[in-house]
Every structure is written in C-alpha cells, then in structure tokens.
Amino acid sequence: MLKPRVFILALFAMFSTSAWAQDLRVCPNVQVGEYVYGVSSVGAGLAPAVYGDCAIDGYSAEIYLYPALYFDVGLNTVRVAAPPAVSLNPAPAGILKLGVLSDFGLANVGVNYAGNCEEVTATESFAAGEEGATYCGWYANNGSGSRLLLKATLVNSAFSNVTFAYNVLPSAGDATPVPAMPIYLLLALSALLALFGFSRASK
C-alpha cells in the first residue's frame, strides 16, 4: 500500500495536468458581416468579415475589440484584425470578455486542412487569398498561454466553415483569468490531507 505522502504527490501531479489543460470553447454568435475600415474624407472600405461575441481588452478602459478575419478584395488578401464594434456591420450580438490578448498572427493552412488551428504560430497579419484555402488566425497572451483561435475557409470571396474557439476563462476584461481547482480534486485533496495527518498522529 502506498504511503499517504505518495498519494498527495500523485494528486498534485494530476492537478497540474487537468487544471491547466482547458478544452477549447466555442465563441458565441459567430456571424458573417462587413468590416468598415480606412474611414476618411473620401469614404471607407468595406470588406467581407467574420467575427463573434468574443472580445479582448482595447487601448483604454471600457473599450473592447472584436477579433475578426476579413478579406480585402482589392488586394486579394485575408487579414486578421480586432476592430471595435462600431466598425463591424452588423454589430456583434453581445460581448464575451477574454481579457488581454495582445499577440496575434495569421496563416494559410491549405485547402484540405482538418485541424483546429492550435498549432499555428505564424505572426503575419495577412496572407494571399486562395480559393478554397483555410486560414487560421489567433490572438494570445503568451505569458498566460490564453488563446483565441479563428478558423475560416475562403470561398467565392467570402468565408465559410467558420469556427472561433478559445481556452480562456471569461473575465471582466481587466485581469488574466486563473483556472480554478475542480471540486473533485479539492475533495480528494482534503481527504488525503486528513489521512496523512491521522497516519502521523498514530505513530
């Protein structure tokens, strides 16, 4: 029979794996719309775009930005950007605050890509448009490992097969989310600590 101390060490090892290995969650209300960019006295550009309710901290308090993929038809490029809600039409249906995700990138991952973009680390902000190709964009906090993954396929100058997913615990947008200990691990830890104390007291 293993000693209580061995059980406790094993429990902490299990916690370190399960508490931080969070499954990807789907960003709600992903929609197809337009990104209004380059506003000036001569007008503005309109680009097909996809975005959802997932928002990241902006450049000042209470300003939130919505990561998106958009297609610049004139330049034939797919781009990743995080505009404010006023630059998206229609506006996002809601807001899911993911905090500070200041690192980002985009990659063309090919025509037959079947992954979820987790492995993509390219830091370019745009890639050449290719019919039928899938594009992976990402926003991240490299310090905490939090990521928002943007995946879409370019078809006829528009996007299809769109998936936005994140591994961040939603927050108020002002702090880095911290994973909580699952309740079953908390109960098991309490029981093992009690057992360890009883074992020492009985010696």
C-alpha positions as CSV (number, residue, x, y, z in Angstrom):
1,M,0.0,0.0,0.0
2,L,1.3,3.4,-0.9
3,K,2.1,5.9,1.8
4,P,-0.2,9.0,2.2
5,R,2.7,11.2,1.1
6,V,2.9,9.4,-2.2
7,F,-0.8,9.8,-2.7
8,I,-0.6,13.5,-2.1
9,L,2.3,13.9,-4.6
10,A,0.4,12.0,-7.2
11,L,-2.7,14.1,-6.6
12,F,-0.7,17.3,-7.2
13,A,0.7,15.9,-10.4
14,M,-2.8,15.1,-11.6
15,F,-4.0,18.6,-10.7
16,S,-1.2,20.3,-12.5
17,T,-2.2,18.5,-15.7
18,S,-6.0,18.8,-15.5
19,A,-6.4,22.3,-14.1
20,W,-4.4,24.0,-16.8
21,A,-5.3,21.7,-19.8
22,Q,-8.6,23.5,-20.6
23,D,-10.7,22.4,-23.5
24,L,-11.4,24.8,-26.3
25,R,-14.8,26.5,-26.0
26,V,-16.8,27.9,-29.0
27,C,-17.1,31.7,-29.2
28,P,-20.8,32.5,-29.3
29,N,-22.7,34.2,-32.1
30,V,-20.1,34.0,-34.9
31,Q,-21.5,35.8,-37.9
32,V,-20.7,36.9,-41.4
33,G,-20.7,40.7,-41.9
34,E,-18.6,43.6,-43.1
35,Y,-15.6,45.3,-41.6
36,V,-15.7,49.1,-42.2
37,Y,-12.0,50.2,-42.4
38,G,-9.9,53.1,-43.6
39,V,-12.6,55.7,-42.8
40,S,-11.6,59.1,-44.3
41,S,-13.0,62.2,-46.1
42,V,-13.2,60.2,-49.3
43,G,-15.1,57.3,-47.9
44,A,-14.4,53.9,-46.3
45,G,-13.5,50.5,-47.3
46,L,-15.9,47.6,-46.9
47,A,-14.6,44.0,-46.6
48,P,-16.4,40.7,-46.0
49,A,-15.6,39.6,-42.4
50,V,-16.4,37.0,-39.8
51,Y,-16.5,37.7,-36.1
52,G,-18.3,36.8,-32.9
53,D,-19.1,37.9,-29.4
54,C,-15.5,37.2,-28.2
55,A,-13.8,40.5,-27.3
56,I,-10.4,41.4,-26.0
57,D,-9.2,44.4,-24.0
58,G,-8.7,47.6,-26.0
59,Y,-6.4,50.6,-25.7
60,S,-8.3,52.2,-22.8
61,A,-10.8,51.3,-20.1
62,E,-14.2,50.0,-21.3
63,I,-13.0,49.8,-24.9
64,Y,-13.2,46.3,-26.2
65,L,-12.1,45.0,-29.6
66,Y,-13.6,42.0,-31.6
67,P,-11.0,39.7,-33.3
68,A,-12.1,39.1,-36.9
69,L,-10.9,37.7,-40.2
70,Y,-11.7,39.8,-43.3
71,F,-11.0,39.6,-47.0
72,D,-9.6,42.6,-48.8
73,V,-10.9,42.0,-52.3
74,G,-8.8,44.8,-53.9
75,L,-5.5,43.4,-52.6
76,N,-6.7,39.8,-52.6
77,T,-5.5,39.2,-49.1
78,V,-7.1,37.6,-46.0
79,R,-6.3,39.6,-42.9
80,V,-6.7,39.4,-39.1
81,A,-7.8,42.4,-37.1
82,A,-9.5,43.4,-33.9
83,P,-11.8,46.4,-34.7
84,P,-14.3,48.0,-32.2
85,A,-17.9,47.1,-32.5
86,V,-18.7,50.3,-34.4
87,S,-16.5,49.1,-37.3
88,L,-18.5,45.9,-37.8
89,N,-21.8,45.6,-39.6
90,P,-24.0,44.2,-38.2
91,A,-22.6,44.9,-34.7
92,P,-21.7,41.8,-32.6
93,A,-24.8,40.4,-30.8
94,G,-23.1,40.5,-27.4
95,I,-19.8,40.5,-25.6
96,L,-17.7,37.8,-24.0
97,K,-14.7,39.4,-22.4
98,L,-11.5,37.4,-22.7
99,G,-9.1,39.9,-21.2
100,V,-5.7,41.0,-22.6
101,L,-4.7,39.0,-25.8
102,S,-2.2,41.3,-27.4
103,D,-0.2,38.9,-29.5
104,F,-1.7,37.7,-32.9
105,G,-1.0,36.2,-36.3
106,L,-2.4,34.5,-39.3
107,A,-1.5,31.7,-41.7
108,N,-2.9,30.0,-44.8
109,V,-3.0,26.3,-43.7
110,G,-4.1,24.9,-47.1
111,V,-7.0,23.5,-48.9
112,N,-7.5,20.3,-47.0
113,Y,-6.8,21.4,-43.5
114,A,-8.7,19.5,-40.9
115,G,-7.2,20.8,-37.6
116,N,-8.4,23.4,-35.1
117,C,-5.5,25.9,-35.6
118,E,-3.9,25.1,-32.2
119,E,-0.5,24.5,-33.8
120,V,-0.4,27.8,-35.8
121,T,2.2,30.3,-34.5
122,A,2.7,32.5,-37.6
123,T,2.9,36.2,-36.7
124,E,2.0,37.7,-40.1
125,S,-1.2,39.9,-40.1
126,F,-2.2,38.9,-43.7
127,A,-1.9,36.1,-46.3
128,A,-2.6,36.0,-50.0
129,G,-6.2,35.0,-50.9
130,E,-6.5,31.4,-52.2
131,E,-9.8,29.9,-53.3
132,G,-10.8,27.0,-51.1
133,A,-8.0,27.5,-48.6
134,T,-8.4,27.6,-44.9
135,Y,-7.0,30.4,-42.8
136,C,-6.0,30.3,-39.1
137,G,-5.8,33.5,-37.1
138,W,-5.0,33.7,-33.5
139,Y,-4.9,36.2,-30.6
140,A,-3.0,35.2,-27.4
141,N,-1.4,36.2,-24.2
142,N,1.9,34.5,-24.5
143,G,2.5,35.0,-20.8
144,S,-0.5,33.0,-19.6
145,G,-1.0,30.7,-22.6
146,S,-4.5,32.0,-23.2
147,R,-5.6,31.9,-26.9
148,L,-8.4,32.7,-29.2
149,L,-8.3,30.7,-32.4
150,L,-10.1,32.0,-35.6
151,K,-10.6,29.5,-38.5
152,A,-12.4,30.0,-41.8
153,T,-12.3,28.9,-45.4
154,L,-12.3,31.4,-48.3
155,V,-15.0,30.5,-50.9
156,N,-16.0,32.9,-53.6
157,S,-14.6,36.0,-51.8
158,A,-16.5,35.1,-48.7
159,F,-15.9,32.9,-45.6
160,S,-17.4,29.5,-44.8
161,N,-16.8,26.7,-42.3
162,V,-16.1,29.3,-39.6
163,T,-15.0,28.4,-36.1
164,F,-13.9,30.7,-33.4
165,A,-12.7,29.0,-30.2
166,Y,-10.9,30.0,-27.0
167,N,-9.2,28.4,-24.0
168,V,-9.6,31.5,-21.7
169,L,-12.0,31.6,-18.7
170,P,-14.2,34.7,-19.5
171,S,-13.3,37.6,-17.2
172,A,-14.3,41.2,-16.6
173,G,-11.7,42.1,-19.2
174,D,-9.3,43.6,-16.6
175,A,-7.4,40.6,-15.3
176,T,-5.8,37.4,-16.6
177,P,-8.2,34.5,-15.8
178,V,-6.9,31.9,-13.4
179,P,-8.2,28.3,-13.6
180,A,-9.9,27.0,-10.5
181,M,-9.3,23.7,-8.9
182,P,-12.0,21.2,-9.9
183,I,-14.3,20.3,-7.0
184,Y,-13.5,16.5,-7.1
185,L,-9.8,17.3,-6.8
186,L,-10.5,19.6,-3.9
187,L,-12.4,16.9,-2.0
188,A,-9.8,14.3,-2.7
189,L,-7.0,16.6,-1.5
190,S,-8.9,17.3,1.7
191,A,-9.4,13.6,2.3
192,L,-5.8,12.7,1.7
193,L,-4.5,15.5,3.9
194,A,-6.7,14.2,6.7
195,L,-5.4,10.7,6.1
196,F,-1.9,11.9,6.2
197,G,-2.5,13.7,9.5
198,F,-4.1,10.7,11.0
199,S,-1.2,8.5,9.9
200,R,1.3,10.8,11.6
201,A,-0.7,11.1,14.8
202,S,-1.0,7.3,15.1
203,K,2.8,6.8,15.0
